[in-house]
Amino acid sequence: MTTLRQGALLALAVALVVAGIAAVYVKTELAEPEAFADRGVAALRSDAVQTVIAEEVAVDVLERQAPDLVAARPLVLTAIEAVLQTRQFEDVFRRAAVTAHGVLLRGDTDVAVELAALREVLVPAVRTASPELARSLPQDLRPQIATIRRTDAASAVTRTADRISNVAWPLLGLGVLSVVAIVALAHDRRRAVFRAGVALTAGGLLGALAVSALGTEVVSHAQAVGVISDDEAQQAARATFDAFAGDLRSVLLGVGALGALLFGSVVIADRRIDRAWVLRRASAVLGDGSLPVAARVARGMAAAALGAVILFDAGLLARIIIATIGVAIVLAGLAEVVSPLRTARRARSAEDRRRTRRRALVGGLAAGAVAATVAVAIVLPNGGGADPLKPADVTACNGLPELCDRRLDQVVFPGTHNSMSAADRPGWLFANQRLPIPRQLDDGIRLLMIDPHYGVVNREGRIRTDLEAEGTTRNRVAAELGTDAIGAAEQLAGRLGLVPSDGERRIYLCHSLCELGAESFGGTLKDIRGFLERNRSEVLIVMLESSVDPTEIEEAFDKAGLEDYLATLPRTGPMPRMKDLITTGRRLIVLDERDGGDEPWHQPAFVLAQNTSIDKFTDDQASCAPGRGTPDNPLLIANHWIDRFPPPAGRAARANEAGVLRRRVKSCEERLGRKPNSIAVDFYQRGDLLKVVRELNRDGV
């Protein structure tokens, strides 16, 4: 048999082996209902899959069944995640997976997977924080996490794969017998074993690569639905694919490894590798003091790395050693098996060995240089902020060309109240917004109301408000927030004021009590800087209701790299034009509800702005009664949210409707003689805030 013909037959035989393995996998792991259900449960146990399911169920509960629970979204998510992790739900899911298997393979009727146990877990969790919200939960709370339809394309694909799997064992058997026959009938069996090993390695690796490519294709088509991001959807798709097809990839990699062992054993048996020389060189590398300097340095670094592995993960080292010994023994054994077939080995000169070592050393140094360059590029910080736009390059300001020539007091800024308090961020138990500040900025919010507070992390990882450092007391906070909020905070975190004496005090953004939710002040300022760097024609206003020392506020802005963006507004005379703020780069205005600070940009809010009474608005959504500040202040900020605890998302959505907002603007015009320069709301994404502000800016304030 010619070499070319033998190679073609081997390739065909290995292709049959790989196809047979895939078909057997489908038959035993996917075509059998119980095995299919096991893999479905394995996918469910993935953090990525549970995150997506929890988010989608939360959307169903919060937007369609209990919208007033949006403010307590973290509690809802926690309850959902708790249900998903129970053995009872796994049993429900397993039964649903078996039923889904019938839909996919036999075209049975559609099946829905429901989270029937959610209410019994959710009610106690919500009641702990707010009995009123717990009472609002619907009795028939049974959100669906999936629906399997008999008409889906997945059903047709699965049924086709099932039919192919019927020939699985004959296909695999034919492939294995073909490989054995080709080796047995070869004139040079040693060479035939070598080629069979190479073919199996190539076939196994190509098969595993095909499975990985299929997984990449599946993941790339995973699309975000609802509030989850594309990245979360793709992580969940990857976890699901790995649960169902990951073992097939591992088996095919095993075929490739078997092939590598086969041809490796032939190489050893053929004495292409001198085993005695290998042992001598290993001994020299480990103990010889006459090695070149570079080799000794490499040996020292390897020894240090080995010591680190022993210190931090001795089990990993043990597994590596055992695996290495196992591979060596297998290779040695196979070499003995094929040794009767070996031919004369080709001599390898000492010069050849030295040349190989030099190439390896040069290659290692080059790879190290590349890795070091990449690491430096990643670690080194970026330069300063983006350069300001030149006047000729400014085509729009805050999204509209007509705003560029207007003064700051002739522009309306859409705003959010308690901007940092976002239900989509972990830890916020009662939120005033659904989406976090980076998303708010991307959506068009241009006024952020944030509250810096002192907080200390306790041993449980919970942030406790340092009331003493803020110069306040539990009773003062209760007078501001109400007894319900105080009760919820102490139910969840314990008695207020118990701050760890050995903890580090930092600045967090909290709504009076960090026990109910907290966000890093420095991290938020960096998010703002990132937005300003990416959007050079946008002007932002940050309004602080601060409980910390003004000097520390100013240090935080400086540390976040915002110094070159901060604007100082004139106390008298006209406000600057939007275009002037943009071309100077001073596009961030900071107003402090206290007296400001020593830095000129840290300005007292109510010297420059007047706001409206939130108490009057809560009682009457048409009211525009004045609040703090004086009528001659150049800016007017309309506080436009319902001041209740927990924040009532349903009422906020109604207050944010276009008709209500337009009536409010008209009321301010009639009562105060001007339109607002900002309207700050709760749950800005529900309603028409951005639409109405855009109308006002087009028409002119």
ZAVEX-824376 format. One record per residue (C-alpha): residue in three letters; x, y, z. Coordinates in pm, whole numbers, plus 32768, in hexadecimal, padded with zeros to 4 digits. Example, Ala and Ser with C-alpha at 12.3 -4.5 7.8 and 13.67 -1.06 7.14 Angstrom:
REM ZAVEX-824376
ala84CE7E3E830C/ser85577F9682CA/
***
This chain:
REM ZAVEX-824376
met800080008000/thr809281547F9C/thr80D7825E809F/leu7FD9834A8004/arg7EC882448000/gln7F1481DB8165/gly7F00834781D6/ala7DB2837A8125/leu7D20824181C3/leu7D9E82A7831B/ala7D0083FF82F4/leu7BB5835F8294/ala7BC7826683B4/val7C14837984B3/ala7AF7844E8426/leu7A1083228464/val7A95830985C9/val7A59847B8610/ala78FE84748571/gly78AB83348630/ile791583D1877D/ala783C85028739/ala7713842586DA/val773D834A8811/tyr774C848688E7/val760885088852/lys756083B58880/thr75CA837B89E9/glu75D484DF8A73/leu74D285A689AE/ala73DB84AC891D/glu7395840E8A72/pro729D84DB8B40/glu734684B08C93/ala74A284FC8C0E/phe7416862C8B58/ala737486A28C9C/asp74BB86728D5B/arg756D87588C6A/gly745488568C82/val747A885B8DFD/ala75F5887E8DD4/ala75B689B28CFD/leu74C28A398E02/arg75CE8A1F8F0F/ser76AF8B0F8E4F/asp76C68C688EEA/ala76A88D058D8F/val75648C4C8D40/gln74D08C958E96/thr75248E078E6B/val746B8E198D21/ile733F8D558DA2/ala732C8E288EDF/glu733F8F6C8E17/glu72308EFF8D24/val714B8E848E3A/ala71858FCB8EF3/val7118908A8DBE/asp6FDD8FB78DA9/val6F8C8FEA8F19/leu6FE991598F32/glu6F5D91DB8DED/arg6E2D91008DB3/gln6DBD906F8EFF/ala6E349150901B/pro6EC292988F8F/asp6ED5934690E2/leu6FE0924B9146/val70DC92EE9059/ala716993B6917D/ala71B4926F9230/arg724291C290FD/pro737B913A91AF/leu729B908592A9/val71D08FF2918B/leu730C8F7E90D9/thr73938EE5921A/ala724F8E25924D/ile724B8DAB90E5/glu73B58D3890FA/ala73648C839241/val724A8BC69195/leu73238B6C906B/gln74258ACD9151/thr733489EB920E/arg7320887491DC/gln71A7889491B9/phe71C98978908D/glu72D088958FF1/asp71D3877B9008/val70CB88578F62/phe71C288BE8E58/arg722D87558E1C/arg70C586EB8DE2/ala709788128CF8/ala71D587B18C3E/val7153864E8C0A/thr701086E08B84/ala70D687D18AAA/his719786A68A23/gly704D861789AD/val6FFD87608901/leu714E87688854/leu715585FC87E4/arg6FEA859C87B5/gly6F4086E98778/asp6E6486D488AD/thr6D9A8800891F/asp6E4C89398997/val6ECD89418AFC/ala6F078A678BE8/val6FFB8A678D0B/glu6F758B348E30/leu70108BB78F70/ala6EE98B499042/ala6FA08B599191/leu700A8CC3916B/arg6EF88D659239/glu6F348C979373/val70A28D029372/leu706B8E6792FE/val6F618ECA93FD/pro703B8E979537/ala71648F45948F/val709990799431/arg6FD5907D9579/thr711F909F9637/ala715B91EB958E/ser6FFC92659543/pro6EB891BF95B4/glu6DF992A994CF/leu6EAE9229939A/ala6E8590C1940B/arg6D0C90EF941B/ser6D0C917092B4/leu6D9590289226/pro6C938F7C9145/gln6C0F8E2B91BA/asp6C438D819068/leu6DB48DD49048/arg6E328CBE8F5F/pro6F248D5C8E65/gln6F9B8C878D41/ile710F8C588D09/ala70F18BA48BB9/thr6FFE8B248AB5/ile705B8A0089D2/arg6F9389FD888E/arg6F6888D987A4/thr6F8589C28678/asp70DC8A4786D8/ala71FE8A0C85EA/ala72B28968870F/ser71AE8853870A/ala71F18801859B/val736A880685CF/thr735187278703/arg727386288652/thr7367861A852D/ala748B85DE861A/asp73C384CD86C7/arg738C8415857D/ile74FE8426852D/ser7552839C8686/asn74A28256862E/val75D881ED856A/ala76C58262867B/trp7759811886F1/pro7781807D8594/leu782B81BB851F/leu791F81C18641/gly7964804B8625/leu79AB806684B1/gly7A9F818484EC/val7B6280D18600/leu7B757F8A853B/ser7BEC80488408/val7D0C80E784C7/val7D727F96855C/ala7D607EEA8407/ile7E337FF4835B/val7F467FCC8462/ala7F337E508461/leu7F497E3282E6/ala805E7F3382B7/his81B07EC38238/asp82637FA7832F/arg818B7F918466/arg8265807C8532/arg8232818C8431/ala80BF81368420/val809B815E859B/phe814E82AC8585/arg806683258470/ala7F3382A38525/gly7F9D83698656/val7FCD84A48588/ala7E7A846F84DF/leu7DC98438862B/thr7E6D857086BC/ala7E04863F8594/gly7CA685AA858D/gly7C6C85D98701/leu7CEC873F86FF/leu7C25879985C8/gly7AEC87008662/ala7B1E87C087A7/leu7B6088FA86DB/ala7A1A88C2861B/val795988A38762/ser79FE89E387E1/ala79AF8A95869A/leu78438A2686B8/gly783F8AAA881B/thr78D18BF687AA/glu77C78C0F869D/val76B28BC48797/val773A8CBF8892/ser77678DCE878B/his75F58DB88736/ala75888DD688A1/gln74D38F2088BF/ala747E8FE789F4/val73108FF08A51/gly728090E68B4B/val737A91778C42/ile7496907E8C1A/ser75C990E88B55/asp764F903D8A1E/asp77758FC58AED/glu768F8F238BF0/ala75C18E7D8ADD/gln76FA8DF58A38/gln77898D768B80/ala76438CBD8BC2/ala76448C2F8A60/arg77AB8BBC8A8F/ala775C8B158BDA/thr762D8A668B42/phe76F189F08A13/asp7809896F8AF2/ala770D88B28BC7/phe767F88018A97/ala77B287E089B5/gly78E3881E8A8F/asp791886AD8ADB/leu7912865A8967/arg7A2C87508931/ser7AEC86B08A51/val7ABF855389BE/leu7B3E85C8886B/leu7C67866E8912/gly7CA1851D89BA/val7CAA84798862/gly7DAD857887F9/ala7E7785328935/leu7E6783BA88F0/gly7EEC83F78793/ala800484CE881F/leu806183B98911/leu806982BE87F1/phe8151837F870E/gly821C83F7883A/ser8256829088A4/val82D0823D8746/val83C283608750/ile844982EB88A0/ala845F81818831/asp851381EE86F6/arg8613829587DC/arg85DE83E6873D/ile85E4845A88A6/asp870383CA8970/arg866283808AC0/ala87AF83698B76/trp881884B98AE3/val86CE85538B52/leu870584DB8CB6/arg886A855E8CB9/arg87FF86B18C37/ala86E386C28D35/ser87DB867D8E4A/ala88C4878B8DC3/val87AC88898DAE/leu874388428F15/gly889A883B8FB9/asp89B6889F8ED3/gly8A6089E28F3A/ser8B1F8A098DF2/leu89EE8A638D20/pro89EA8BB38C68/val89718CE18D2E/ala88298CF68C6B/ala87E38B878CAF/arg88278BB08E25/val87438CE38E33/ala86318C1F8D84/arg86648AFE8E76/gly864B8BEB8FA0/met850B8C878F1C/ala84788B2E8EE0/ala84D48AC69042/ala84318BFF90D0/ala82F78BBF9006/leu82F38A57907D/gly83138ACA91E4/ala81F38BBB91B5/val81198AA6912A/ile816E89CB9254/leu81158AE59343/phe7FCF8B4B92A4/asp7F4F8A0D9200/ala800C88D4925F/gly7EEE880391D7/leu7F208895907B/leu809088409087/ala803F86DD90F2/arg7F4C86B58FD1/ile804E873A8ED9/ile815A864D8F5A/ile806E85238F56/ala7FF885798DF6/thr8160859F8D7C/ile81C884538E14/gly809383AE8D82/val80DC84308C24/ala824883C68C41/ile81E582658CAC/val80E682468B94/leu81E682BB8A96/ala82EB81CB8B1B/gly81F580AA8B16/leu818180F189B5/ala82EA81198948/glu832E7FB789C3/val81FD7F3A8908/val826C7FCE87BB/ser83E17F9B87F1/pro83E97E51872A/leu83797F1F8600/arg848480288619/thr85888070850F/ala86E381008533/arg86E0825485D2/arg877383838530/ala88A2840585EB/arg888A8552868D/ser89D2860E86B5/ala8A3986D987E1/glu8A3C880E8702/asp88CE87CE86A7/arg887387BD8815/arg892B89018864/arg888189B08740/thr872C893C87BE/arg877389BF891B/arg87E58B118894/arg86A78B3287C5/ala85D28ADC88F4/leu86898BE089C9/val86638CF188C1/gly84F58C988891/gly84B48CA48A08/leu855E8DF78A2B/ala84968E818905/ala83508E008998/gly83A88E998AE8/ala83F38FE88A45/val82A58FE48991/ala81EC8F878AD1/ala829E909A8B94/thr8247919B8A89/val80D891388A92/ala80D491418C0E/val816F929E8C16/ala807493188B13/ile7F5692968BE9/val7FD793118D38/leu804F946C8CD9/pro7F3F95708D0F/asn7EB396388BF1/gly7F0A97A38BC7/gly7E3498C88C2C/gly7CD499148BC0/ala7C6099578A5E/asp7CC09AA789CA/pro7BA59BA889AF/leu7AFD9BD1885F/lys7B5A9CF88786/pro7A3D9DED8741/ala7A269D7F85D4/asp79FC9C148643/val78D49C558728/thr77A19BF2865E/ala76B39B9C877C/cys76A69BD988F2/asn75FE9AD989D2/gly75789A3B8894/leu74DB9B6E87EE/pro75819C71870A/glu74979D85877F/leu75179D6C88E7/cys767C9DD28896/asp763C9F498892/arg75559F4289C0/arg75BF9F968B20/leu75BB9E898C2B/asp747F9F1F8CC2/gln73CF9F008B70/val73FD9D858B5C/val73379C6D8C05/phe73FB9B4C8C9F/pro73409A028CD6/gly739899898E32/thr737C98668F23/his733998749099/asn741E97939169/ser74CE973D9025/met75B8964290CA/ser7495957B9159/ala74619481903D/ala739A93419059/asp747A929A8F57/arg75AB92C99039/pro75E991C7914B/gly75A4922C92B1/trp74989335927D/leu736C92C19342/phe728993E992F1/ala72EB949E91B5/asn727295DF9112/gln72F395808FB9/arg72F594428EF1/leu743B94748E33/pro759394E18EB4/ile7640962B8E6E/pro770F95BC8D3E/arg75D0954A8C91/gln751A96878CFD/leu7625975B8C58/asp761B968C8B1A/asp74A196B18B10/gly74B1982E8B25/ile749D98888C99/arg756999C58CD2/leu75239A1C8E40/leu758B99238F4C/met7516994C90B4/ile75FF98849195/asp76319870930E/pro7795983A9397/his77A4979994F1/tyr78AA970195D3/gly789D958795E4/val7966946E9682/val79639302960F/asn7926920E972D/arg799D90A59744/glu78699026968D/gly78BC91059565/arg779691F195A8/ile77CD9369959A/arg7766941A96DA/thr771E959196DE/asp780F965197BE/leu770797399853/glu77F397C49957/ala78F19830984E/glu77D598D99791/gly7769999498C9/thr760C990098CE/thr754398029994/arg745196E79960/asn732E97C799C5/arg738998D398C6/val739A97CE97B2/ala724C97429822/ala71B5989E980E/glu723598BE96A8/leu71ED97619621/gly70D296EE9700/thr70B795D297F9/asp706E94D296E7/ala71C195099647/ile727194FC9796/gly71BB93BC97EE/ala7215931B96A0/ala7385937996C6/glu739992ED9826/gln72DC91B097C7/leu73D9917296B5/ala751B91F39750/gly74EA921498C7/arg74E3934399A9/leu7554948598FF/gly768E952F997A/leu774C93EC99C5/val787B943B98ED/pro79B1935B9906/ser7AC0941999C0/asp7BD6937598F3/gly7B3493AB979F/glu7BAA94A09697/arg7AC195C59661/arg7A7B961494F2/ile798996E69429/tyr785D96339396/leu772796A992E2/cys75FB964D93B8/his749A96CA93EB/ser74CD97399556/leu751795D295C6/cys762594FD9524/glu758293CC95C3/leu747093E794B9/gly756794019399/ala76B5949E9347/glu778B94ED921A/ser78FA9550920E/phe791B96CB91EC/gly7A6E96B09144/gly79F095A59053/thr78C8967D8FF0/leu79A997A88FAF/lys7A8196D08ECD/asp794896678E0F/ile78F697D78DDF/arg7A55981F8D66/gly7A4097018C6E/phe78FC978A8BE3/leu798F98E88BBC/glu7AC1985C8B0C/arg79EA979D8A14/asn78EC98B689DD/arg79A09A0089A8/ser786B9ACF8955/glu77A39A7C8A91/val77769B568BC8/leu771B9AB28D14/ile769D9B348E62/val76E19A738FA4/met76179ADF90D3/leu769E9A689221/glu75D89A36935E/ser771599FE9420/ser7747998A9586/val78C499859578/asp79DA9A84959A/pro79EF9B669464/thr7B679B389455/glu7B3D99C09429/ile7A3E99FC9315/glu7B3B9AD4925D/glu7C4F99D2928E/ala7B6E98C391FA/phe7B2A999490C0/asp7C9E99D5909A/lys7CF8986690CC/ala7BF998038FC2/gly7CAE98E08EC5/leu7B8F99D78E9F/glu7C4C9B188EEF/asp7C679B878D82/tyr7AF09B568D4A/leu7A6A9C218E6F/ala79B89D698E22/thr79929E998F02/leu78509F598EC5/pro783FA0D38EFD/arg7783A1459033/thr7716A2808F7B/gly76E5A2CB8E0F/pro7676A1E78CF6/met76ACA0718CF3/pro77A99FE48BF7/arg77369F618AA7/met772F9DE98A77/lys78289E078959/asp791C9EC78A36/leu79109DB98B41/ile79569CB18A3A/thr7A759D61898A/thr7B249DAC8AD6/gly7AF39C448B44/arg7A519CBB8C88/arg79169BED8C5A/leu78D29B6A8DBA/ile780E9C4B8EA8/val78089BEB9019/leu76FB9C7C90FC/asp76F89C29926F/glu75B99C47933F/arg76949CB3945E/asp777E9DDE9440/gly786F9D4A9345/gly79E49D43938C/asp7B2C9DFB9368/glu7B5A9DA691FA/pro7AAA9EA09114/trp79FB9D8B9051/his79659CF99195/gln78409DEA9194/pro77179E159281/ala75E49D9D91C9/phe74E89E959251/val75B79FC491FD/leu759F9F64908F/ala74589E9F9084/gln72FB9E989112/asn72419D519138/thr70D49CF29169/ser70309C5F929D/ile70269AE5928A/asp6F289ACC93A5/lys6E2E9BA192E9/phe6E689ADF91A8/thr6E3399909259/asp6CDB9A0992C2/asp6C889AB8917A/gln6D3C9A5F9034/ala6CD89BAE8F9C/ser6D7F9C7790B1/cys6EB79D44906C/ala6ED99DE291C4/pro70369E7091FE/gly712A9DBF92E0/arg728D9E289336/gly73479F43928C/thr72C6A0949217/pro7200A0FB90DF/asp7323A1C69054/asn740CA0979048/pro7453A04B8ED8/leu73F69ED68EDF/leu72B09E298F3A/ile72AA9CB68F94/ala71589C0A8F9E/asn714F9AEF909C/his705C99FE8FF8/trp704298BC90C1/ile6F57982391C2/asp6FFF98419316/arg6F9096FA93B6/phe703E95C69447/pro706594D5939C/pro7079959F9258/pro6F2E955891A6/ala6F9194F69044/gly6E2A94EF8FC5/arg6DE296549036/ala6F3296C68FB0/ala6EDE96388E5A/arg6D9596F88E57/ala6E4598388EC7/asn6F3D980F8DA7/glu6E2F98078C9B/ala6E4799178B93/gly6CFE99BE8BF6/val6D6199D88D65/leu6EBA9A608D10/arg6E319B658C20/arg6D309BD98D22/arg6E469BF38E24/val6F1A9CCA8D3E/lys6DF19DAC8CF9/ser6DAA9DC38E6E/cys6F109E318EB1/glu6EFA9F318D9D/glu6DBA9FC08E33/arg6E289FAF8FA2/leu6F99A0078F87/gly6FA3A0C18E3F/arg708B9FCE8D8B/lys70B39E698D16/pro71979D7B8DD3/asn73019D4D8D66/ser72F39BE98DE6/ile71E89AEA8E39/ala725D99D98F28/val718D989A8F43/asp718897398FCE/phe718D960F8EDF/tyr71DD96ED8DB6/gln71C395D18CB7/arg704F95AE8D08/gly6F9596CD8C68/asp6FED97EB8B80/leu70F498BE8C31/leu71F898B78B1A/lys70F098F78A10/val705B9A238AC5/val71B29ABA8B13/arg72129A9B89A7/glu70D19B548947/leu711F9C6A8A40/asn72829C8F89BE/arg720A9CA18857/asp71069DA888AD/gly71EE9E6F8990/val71D29EB78B03/
***
